[in-house]
Amino acid sequence: MTNKTLRRDAELNRERLLEAAAELFRTRGLDVTLDDVAEHAGVGVGTAYRRFANKDELIDALLEARIDEMVAMAKRGLEDPDPWNGLVGYIEGALELQLRDRGLKQVLFAPGRGMKRVAAAKSRMGPAVTALADRARAAGVVRADFAPTDVPMIYLMVGTVVDFSRDADPELYRRYLAILLEGIRAGGQPAELPVAALELPTFQAAMAEYKSR
């Protein structure tokens, strides 16, 4: 077997592990082990540890890819000629990504995640999000005291609703996002909320499920 073939096989195994990890983290969060990922990928445990020294290294690689995706969303928002639509489109896109990927918020906000390349990737989000917020404020479409740091706080608040209602009503977060967006928008009339509130029995069932996680 040639060195070229060995390198290609190694890269294929790395891609299989990343795809398997993304699927497991998306559906089960970060509690899975590297052994779980290897089994799901259909590769040996030894192969997994040759590609990634530990689960944190694997998480770093996936996080970098997710942050790349979020930075691309922010840049698309800046390309939107409407500053309000650009800002809201980014926030909505980031929340939709979290809805699809159960482990994303755990990775973004988990303590102890600070590898150099991940920290460097995260630092790329700041300027893009700041530019979105500053452009919206300069255009007068958001309240004058709106700050760039309000964007991740909105993401964090509504992201909690995403996690809470993921199984009971995965679209529920859109209701509370609409309420928050009305709070930051300058002037205008309140828009009709896009999703109804949970009925009490559904809320109670969702709360019980959320507490059990």
CYANA upper distance limits for C-alpha pairs under 8 A (distance plus 0.5 A):
  1 MET  CA      5 THR  CA      6.85
  1 MET  CA      6 LEU  CA      7.42
  2 THR  CA      6 LEU  CA      6.81
  3 ASN  CA      7 ARG  CA      6.61
  4 LYS  CA      8 ARG  CA      6.69
  5 THR  CA      9 ASP  CA      6.60
  6 LEU  CA     10 ALA  CA      6.59
  7 ARG  CA     11 GLU  CA      6.68
  8 ARG  CA     12 LEU  CA      6.65
  9 ASP  CA     13 ASN  CA      6.66
 10 ALA  CA     14 ARG  CA      6.73
 10 ALA  CA     51 ARG  CA      8.26
 11 GLU  CA     15 GLU  CA      6.72
 12 LEU  CA     16 ARG  CA      6.66
 13 ASN  CA     17 LEU  CA      6.67
 13 ASN  CA     43 VAL  CA      7.74
 13 ASN  CA     47 THR  CA      8.18
 13 ASN  CA     48 ALA  CA      8.47
 13 ASN  CA     51 ARG  CA      8.46
 14 ARG  CA     18 LEU  CA      6.72
 14 ARG  CA     48 ALA  CA      8.29
 14 ARG  CA     51 ARG  CA      6.66
 15 GLU  CA     19 GLU  CA      6.60
 16 ARG  CA     20 ALA  CA      6.55
 16 ARG  CA     41 ALA  CA      6.04
 17 LEU  CA     21 ALA  CA      6.46
 17 LEU  CA     37 VAL  CA      6.95
 17 LEU  CA     38 ALA  CA      6.94
 17 LEU  CA     41 ALA  CA      6.00
 17 LEU  CA     48 ALA  CA      7.61
 18 LEU  CA     22 ALA  CA      6.55
 18 LEU  CA     58 LEU  CA      7.79
 18 LEU  CA     61 ALA  CA      8.45
 18 LEU  CA     62 LEU  CA      7.43
 19 GLU  CA     23 GLU  CA      6.79
 19 GLU  CA     41 ALA  CA      8.14
 20 ALA  CA     24 LEU  CA      6.69
 20 ALA  CA     37 VAL  CA      6.35
 20 ALA  CA     38 ALA  CA      8.27
 20 ALA  CA     40 HIS  CA      6.37
 20 ALA  CA     41 ALA  CA      5.71
 21 ALA  CA     25 PHE  CA      6.35
 21 ALA  CA     37 VAL  CA      6.00
 21 ALA  CA     58 LEU  CA      8.34
 22 ALA  CA     26 ARG  CA      6.35
 22 ALA  CA     62 LEU  CA      7.60
 22 ALA  CA    101 ASP  CA      8.41
 23 GLU  CA     27 THR  CA      6.75
 24 LEU  CA     28 ARG  CA      6.06
 24 LEU  CA     29 GLY  CA      7.42
 24 LEU  CA     32 VAL  CA      7.66
 24 LEU  CA     37 VAL  CA      7.78
 25 PHE  CA     29 GLY  CA      4.76
 25 PHE  CA     30 LEU  CA      5.94
 25 PHE  CA     31 ASP  CA      8.40
 25 PHE  CA     32 VAL  CA      7.77
 25 PHE  CA    101 ASP  CA      7.54
 25 PHE  CA    102 ARG  CA      6.81
 25 PHE  CA    103 GLY  CA      5.45
 25 PHE  CA    104 LEU  CA      8.39
 26 ARG  CA    100 ARG  CA      7.16
 26 ARG  CA    101 ASP  CA      4.53
 26 ARG  CA    102 ARG  CA      4.81
 26 ARG  CA    103 GLY  CA      5.84
 26 ARG  CA    104 LEU  CA      8.00
 27 THR  CA    101 ASP  CA      7.53
 27 THR  CA    102 ARG  CA      6.27
 27 THR  CA    103 GLY  CA      8.17
 28 ARG  CA     32 VAL  CA      7.70
 28 ARG  CA    102 ARG  CA      7.23
 28 ARG  CA    103 GLY  CA      7.77
 29 GLY  CA    102 ARG  CA      5.88
 29 GLY  CA    103 GLY  CA      4.68
 29 GLY  CA    104 LEU  CA      8.46
 29 GLY  CA    106 GLN  CA      7.96
 30 LEU  CA    103 GLY  CA      6.29
 30 LEU  CA    106 GLN  CA      7.71
 30 LEU  CA    107 VAL  CA      8.38
 32 VAL  CA     36 ASP  CA      6.54
 32 VAL  CA     37 VAL  CA      7.78
 33 THR  CA     37 VAL  CA      6.95
 33 THR  CA     55 LYS  CA      7.27
 34 LEU  CA     38 ALA  CA      6.67
 34 LEU  CA     45 VAL  CA      8.35
 34 LEU  CA     48 ALA  CA      7.74
 34 LEU  CA     49 TYR  CA      8.48
 34 LEU  CA     54 ASN  CA      7.41
 34 LEU  CA     55 LYS  CA      5.97
 35 ASP  CA     39 GLU  CA      6.74
 35 ASP  CA     45 VAL  CA      6.40
 35 ASP  CA     48 ALA  CA      8.28
 36 ASP  CA     40 HIS  CA      6.66
 37 VAL  CA     41 ALA  CA      6.53
 38 ALA  CA     42 GLY  CA      6.61
 38 ALA  CA     43 VAL  CA      5.83
 38 ALA  CA     44 GLY  CA      6.61
 38 ALA  CA     45 VAL  CA      6.11
 38 ALA  CA     47 THR  CA      8.49
 38 ALA  CA     48 ALA  CA      6.34
 39 GLU  CA     43 VAL  CA      6.75
 39 GLU  CA     44 GLY  CA      7.64
 39 GLU  CA     45 VAL  CA      8.02
 43 VAL  CA     47 THR  CA      7.00
 43 VAL  CA     48 ALA  CA      7.58
 44 GLY  CA     48 ALA  CA      6.99
 45 VAL  CA     49 TYR  CA      6.89
 46 GLY  CA     50 ARG  CA      6.73
 47 THR  CA     51 ARG  CA      6.92
 48 ALA  CA     52 PHE  CA      6.58
 49 TYR  CA     53 ALA  CA      5.66
 49 TYR  CA     54 ASN  CA      7.16
 52 PHE  CA     57 GLU  CA      6.36
 52 PHE  CA     58 LEU  CA      6.43
 53 ALA  CA     57 GLU  CA      6.93
 54 ASN  CA     58 LEU  CA      7.27
 55 LYS  CA     59 ILE  CA      6.63
 56 ASP  CA     60 ASP  CA      6.59
 57 GLU  CA     61 ALA  CA      6.96
 58 LEU  CA     62 LEU  CA      6.96
 59 ILE  CA     63 LEU  CA      6.43
 59 ILE  CA    107 VAL  CA      8.09
 60 ASP  CA     64 GLU  CA      6.64
 60 ASP  CA    115 MET  CA      7.77
 60 ASP  CA    117 ARG  CA      8.36
 60 ASP  CA    118 VAL  CA      6.53
 61 ALA  CA     65 ALA  CA      7.11
 61 ALA  CA    118 VAL  CA      8.48
 62 LEU  CA     66 ARG  CA      6.84
 63 LEU  CA     67 ILE  CA      6.57
 63 LEU  CA    104 LEU  CA      8.22
 63 LEU  CA    107 VAL  CA      7.51
 63 LEU  CA    108 LEU  CA      8.24
 63 LEU  CA    118 VAL  CA      7.52
 64 GLU  CA     68 ASP  CA      6.65
 64 GLU  CA    117 ARG  CA      8.29
 64 GLU  CA    118 VAL  CA      6.42
 64 GLU  CA    121 ALA  CA      6.55
 64 GLU  CA    122 LYS  CA      8.44
 65 ALA  CA     69 GLU  CA      6.90
 66 ARG  CA     70 MET  CA      6.83
 66 ARG  CA    104 LEU  CA      8.43
 67 ILE  CA     71 VAL  CA      6.52
 67 ILE  CA    121 ALA  CA      7.05
 67 ILE  CA    122 LYS  CA      7.10
 67 ILE  CA    125 MET  CA      7.86
 68 ASP  CA     72 ALA  CA      6.68
 68 ASP  CA    121 ALA  CA      7.96
 69 GLU  CA     73 MET  CA      6.84
 70 MET  CA     74 ALA  CA      6.85
 70 MET  CA     90 TYR  CA      8.48
 70 MET  CA     93 GLY  CA      8.47
 70 MET  CA     94 ALA  CA      6.93
 70 MET  CA    125 MET  CA      7.95
 71 VAL  CA     75 LYS  CA      6.75
 71 VAL  CA    124 ARG  CA      7.58
 71 VAL  CA    125 MET  CA      6.08
 71 VAL  CA    128 ALA  CA      7.33
 72 ALA  CA     76 ARG  CA      6.70
 73 MET  CA     77 GLY  CA      6.74
 73 MET  CA     89 GLY  CA      8.49
 73 MET  CA     90 TYR  CA      6.15
 73 MET  CA     93 GLY  CA      7.43
 73 MET  CA     94 ALA  CA      8.27
 74 ALA  CA     78 LEU  CA      6.87
 74 ALA  CA     86 GLY  CA      8.38
 74 ALA  CA     87 LEU  CA      8.38
 74 ALA  CA     90 TYR  CA      5.98
 74 ALA  CA    125 MET  CA      8.50
 74 ALA  CA    128 ALA  CA      6.33
 74 ALA  CA    129 VAL  CA      6.83
 74 ALA  CA    132 LEU  CA      7.74
 75 LYS  CA     79 GLU  CA      6.90
 75 LYS  CA    128 ALA  CA      7.10
 76 ARG  CA     80 ASP  CA      7.03
 76 ARG  CA     86 GLY  CA      7.89
 76 ARG  CA     90 TYR  CA      8.45
 77 GLY  CA     83 PRO  CA      8.33
 77 GLY  CA     85 ASN  CA      7.87
 77 GLY  CA     86 GLY  CA      4.31
 77 GLY  CA     87 LEU  CA      6.55
 77 GLY  CA     89 GLY  CA      6.79
 77 GLY  CA     90 TYR  CA      6.38
 77 GLY  CA    132 LEU  CA      7.62
 78 LEU  CA     83 PRO  CA      7.88
 78 LEU  CA     86 GLY  CA      6.37
 78 LEU  CA     87 LEU  CA      8.32
 78 LEU  CA    131 ALA  CA      8.10
 78 LEU  CA    132 LEU  CA      6.63
 79 GLU  CA     86 GLY  CA      7.91
 80 ASP  CA     85 ASN  CA      7.50
 80 ASP  CA     86 GLY  CA      5.76
 81 PRO  CA     86 GLY  CA      8.04
 82 ASP  CA     86 GLY  CA      6.60
 83 PRO  CA     87 LEU  CA      6.72
 83 PRO  CA    132 LEU  CA      7.84
 83 PRO  CA    135 ARG  CA      6.77
 83 PRO  CA    136 ALA  CA      5.45
 83 PRO  CA    139 ALA  CA      7.50
 83 PRO  CA    141 VAL  CA      7.90
 84 TRP  CA     88 VAL  CA      6.63
 84 TRP  CA    136 ALA  CA      6.39
 84 TRP  CA    141 VAL  CA      6.61
 84 TRP  CA    142 VAL  CA      8.17
 85 ASN  CA     89 GLY  CA      6.16
 86 GLY  CA     90 TYR  CA      6.85
 86 GLY  CA    132 LEU  CA      7.60
 87 LEU  CA     91 ILE  CA      7.01
 87 LEU  CA    132 LEU  CA      6.15
 87 LEU  CA    133 ALA  CA      7.26
 87 LEU  CA    136 ALA  CA      7.59
 88 VAL  CA     92 GLU  CA      6.52
 89 GLY  CA     93 GLY  CA      6.46
 90 TYR  CA     94 ALA  CA      6.63
 91 ILE  CA     95 LEU  CA      6.78
 91 ILE  CA    151 VAL  CA      7.98
 91 ILE  CA    155 TYR  CA      7.32
 92 GLU  CA     96 GLU  CA      6.61
 93 GLY  CA     97 LEU  CA      6.68
 94 ALA  CA     98 GLN  CA      6.92
 94 ALA  CA    155 TYR  CA      8.12
 95 LEU  CA     99 LEU  CA      6.70
 95 LEU  CA    155 TYR  CA      7.32
 95 LEU  CA    158 VAL  CA      8.25
 95 LEU  CA    159 GLY  CA      6.94
 95 LEU  CA    162 VAL  CA      8.21
 96 GLU  CA    100 ARG  CA      6.84
 97 LEU  CA    101 ASP  CA      6.55
 97 LEU  CA    104 LEU  CA      8.49
 98 GLN  CA    102 ARG  CA      6.70
 98 GLN  CA    103 GLY  CA      8.21
 98 GLN  CA    104 LEU  CA      6.27
 98 GLN  CA    105 LYS  CA      7.13
 98 GLN  CA    159 GLY  CA      7.76
 98 GLN  CA    162 VAL  CA      8.11
 99 LEU  CA    162 VAL  CA      6.68
 99 LEU  CA    163 ASP  CA      8.10
 99 LEU  CA    166 ARG  CA      7.72
 99 LEU  CA    170 PRO  CA      8.03
102 ARG  CA    163 ASP  CA      8.19
103 GLY  CA    107 VAL  CA      6.82
104 LEU  CA    108 LEU  CA      6.73
105 LYS  CA    109 PHE  CA      6.43
105 LYS  CA    110 ALA  CA      8.27
105 LYS  CA    159 GLY  CA      8.17
106 GLN  CA    110 ALA  CA      5.78
107 VAL  CA    113 ARG  CA      7.79
108 LEU  CA    113 ARG  CA      8.41
113 ARG  CA    118 VAL  CA      8.47
114 GLY  CA    118 VAL  CA      6.95
114 GLY  CA    119 ALA  CA      6.16
115 MET  CA    119 ALA  CA      6.48
116 LYS  CA    120 ALA  CA      6.58
117 ARG  CA    121 ALA  CA      6.63
118 VAL  CA    122 LYS  CA      6.59
119 ALA  CA    123 SER  CA      6.66
120 ALA  CA    124 ARG  CA      7.30
121 ALA  CA    125 MET  CA      7.86
122 LYS  CA    126 GLY  CA      7.85
123 SER  CA    127 PRO  CA      8.21
124 ARG  CA    128 ALA  CA      7.59
125 MET  CA    129 VAL  CA      6.62
126 GLY  CA    130 THR  CA      6.46
127 PRO  CA    131 ALA  CA      6.53
128 ALA  CA    132 LEU  CA      6.87
129 VAL  CA    133 ALA  CA      6.80
129 VAL  CA    148 PRO  CA      7.16
129 VAL  CA    151 VAL  CA      7.95
130 THR  CA    134 ASP  CA      6.45
130 THR  CA    148 PRO  CA      5.44
130 THR  CA    149 THR  CA      8.33
131 ALA  CA    135 ARG  CA      6.41
132 LEU  CA    136 ALA  CA      6.79
132 LEU  CA    148 PRO  CA      8.43
133 ALA  CA    137 ARG  CA      6.73
133 ALA  CA    146 PHE  CA      8.14
133 ALA  CA    147 ALA  CA      7.21
133 ALA  CA    148 PRO  CA      5.66
133 ALA  CA    151 VAL  CA      8.11
134 ASP  CA    138 ALA  CA      6.52
134 ASP  CA    147 ALA  CA      8.14
134 ASP  CA    148 PRO  CA      7.46
135 ARG  CA    139 ALA  CA      6.64
136 ALA  CA    140 GLY  CA      6.89
136 ALA  CA    141 VAL  CA      6.12
136 ALA  CA    142 VAL  CA      6.54
137 ARG  CA    141 VAL  CA      6.62
137 ARG  CA    142 VAL  CA      5.81
137 ARG  CA    143 ARG  CA      7.35
137 ARG  CA    144 ALA  CA      6.74
137 ARG  CA    146 PHE  CA      7.42
140 GLY  CA    144 ALA  CA      7.79
140 GLY  CA    186 ALA  CA      7.27
141 VAL  CA    185 ARG  CA      6.48
141 VAL  CA    186 ALA  CA      5.72
142 VAL  CA    146 PHE  CA      7.07
142 VAL  CA    184 ILE  CA      6.00
142 VAL  CA    185 ARG  CA      4.82
142 VAL  CA    186 ALA  CA      5.04
143 ARG  CA    184 ILE  CA      6.11
143 ARG  CA    185 ARG  CA      6.31
143 ARG  CA    186 ALA  CA      5.26
144 ALA  CA    186 ALA  CA      8.42
146 PHE  CA    150 ASP  CA      7.31
146 PHE  CA    184 ILE  CA      7.37
147 ALA  CA    151 VAL  CA      8.13
148 PRO  CA    152 PRO  CA      8.49
149 THR  CA    153 MET  CA      7.13
150 ASP  CA    154 ILE  CA      6.62
151 VAL  CA    155 TYR  CA      6.81
152 PRO  CA    156 LEU  CA      6.50
153 MET  CA    157 MET  CA      6.61
154 ILE  CA    158 VAL  CA      6.51
154 ILE  CA    177 LEU  CA      8.44
154 ILE  CA    180 LEU  CA      8.05
155 TYR  CA    159 GLY  CA      6.05
156 LEU  CA    160 THR  CA      6.87
157 MET  CA    161 VAL  CA      7.60
158 VAL  CA    162 VAL  CA      6.94
158 VAL  CA    173 TYR  CA      6.65
158 VAL  CA    176 TYR  CA      7.22
158 VAL  CA    177 LEU  CA      6.72
159 GLY  CA    163 ASP  CA      6.88
159 GLY  CA    173 TYR  CA      8.14
160 THR  CA    164 PHE  CA      6.56
161 VAL  CA    165 SER  CA      6.42
161 VAL  CA    166 ARG  CA      8.42
161 VAL  CA    172 LEU  CA      7.96
161 VAL  CA    173 TYR  CA      5.93
162 VAL  CA    166 ARG  CA      6.03
162 VAL  CA    170 PRO  CA      7.26
162 VAL  CA    171 GLU  CA      8.49
162 VAL  CA    172 LEU  CA      7.95
162 VAL  CA    173 TYR  CA      6.02
163 ASP  CA    210 TYR  CA      8.43
164 PHE  CA    206 ALA  CA      7.33
164 PHE  CA    207 MET  CA      7.78
164 PHE  CA    210 TYR  CA      6.21
165 SER  CA    169 ASP  CA      5.79
165 SER  CA    170 PRO  CA      6.22
165 SER  CA    172 LEU  CA      7.14
165 SER  CA    173 TYR  CA      8.10
165 SER  CA    206 ALA  CA      6.79
166 ARG  CA    170 PRO  CA      4.86
166 ARG  CA    171 GLU  CA      8.34
167 ASP  CA    206 ALA  CA      8.07
168 ALA  CA    202 THR  CA      7.25
168 ALA  CA    203 PHE  CA      8.41
168 ALA  CA    205 ALA  CA      8.33
168 ALA  CA    206 ALA  CA      6.32
171 GLU  CA    175 ARG  CA      8.42
171 GLU  CA    195 VAL  CA      7.68
172 LEU  CA    176 TYR  CA      7.89
172 LEU  CA    195 VAL  CA      6.61
172 LEU  CA    196 ALA  CA      8.02
172 LEU  CA    197 ALA  CA      7.87
172 LEU  CA    198 LEU  CA      8.34
173 TYR  CA    177 LEU  CA      6.62
174 ARG  CA    178 ALA  CA      6.57
174 ARG  CA    194 PRO  CA      7.12
174 ARG  CA    195 VAL  CA      7.04
175 ARG  CA    179 ILE  CA      7.01
175 ARG  CA    193 LEU  CA      6.15
175 ARG  CA    194 PRO  CA      6.20
175 ARG  CA    195 VAL  CA      5.56
175 ARG  CA    196 ALA  CA      7.55
175 ARG  CA    197 ALA  CA      8.03
176 TYR  CA    180 LEU  CA      6.74
177 LEU  CA    181 LEU  CA      6.53
178 ALA  CA    182 GLU  CA      6.67
178 ALA  CA    191 ALA  CA      8.43
178 ALA  CA    193 LEU  CA      6.80
178 ALA  CA    194 PRO  CA      7.93
179 ILE  CA    183 GLY  CA      7.00
179 ILE  CA    193 LEU  CA      7.96
180 LEU  CA    184 ILE  CA      7.13
181 LEU  CA    185 ARG  CA      6.61
182 GLU  CA    190 PRO  CA      6.77
182 GLU  CA    191 ALA  CA      8.10
198 LEU  CA    202 THR  CA      6.60
198 LEU  CA    203 PHE  CA      6.16
199 GLU  CA    203 PHE  CA      6.61
200 LEU  CA    204 GLN  CA      6.60
201 PRO  CA    205 ALA  CA      6.67
202 THR  CA    206 ALA  CA      6.55
203 PHE  CA    207 MET  CA      6.57
204 GLN  CA    208 ALA  CA      6.72
205 ALA  CA    209 GLU  CA      6.76
206 ALA  CA    210 TYR  CA      6.50
207 MET  CA    211 LYS  CA      6.62
208 ALA  CA    212 SER  CA      6.85
209 GLU  CA    213 ARG  CA      7.20
